[in-house]
Amino acid sequence: MKSFLETMRKLWADPMGKIGMIGVFLLIAMAICAPVLAPYPYDQIGMRFQPPSGEHIFGTDKFGRDIFSRVLYGAQVSIQVGVIAVGIGAVCGYLLGLVAGYFEGVVDRVIMCVMDVLFAFPSILLAIFISAVLGKGIGPTMVAIGIVNIPVFCRTVRAAVISAKGLEYVQNAKSVGVKTWPILLHHISPNVVAPFTVQVTLALSGAILTEATLSFLGMGIQPPSPSWGSMLSEARADMARAPWVALFPLLFIVVTILVFNILGDSLRDVLDPKLKV
């Protein structure tokens, strides 16, 4: 707990870290408070293509739905998908990387061979393929994005484990007969926390972008559920007539990815100052 608070203090002291923390906090607060902040239900139909005004801050779409309300509820979808999908990839990748890095040999070769096969495909194409197999909707989308993230976490953890297991105190623990899993949990895992945490933060922005891309292509979250990607897809035919229909979902996608990347970069600098340029 003390280490966590110290990390937060250093992150807050960094100007870019402060921007990232505030931005992520506001996005999460916006998602949680969407039912309170949204002036209309996200699926309420009204006057079509109303420009931004006092009544509709971001205007309305081709069905007369309030874009501001849909953007707020879309934040819920993006944060939920991002957190759960990255959680799936992080847990699976952590365990696989821990085993591969520590035991090496045949186990390492088999695990990394599978990871290399997954890495051979561009992440978005792999996500599209998995979504096509699993089907559309929020559940399959989270699983697809989670699987795409497993190789990244696995490689990150494996590299940290290989580096840590050569440390003197780890070798001493082995020499006095400490069991394998206690060594992994108590001696090696603390050395994995820093790169793993940074990777989690950076993966969140990628997961949110992948969800938006899948929804834009019709492979992810399906209408009428509000998703920034599906909102952009619906707006394609009306961008010339009503540019605000596409502008605001796109703006929130860009800002969300930016603040998570800023937070991830700042967290990397705090946890490992040697990497700071």
Disulfide bonds with the S-S distance in Angstrom:
none
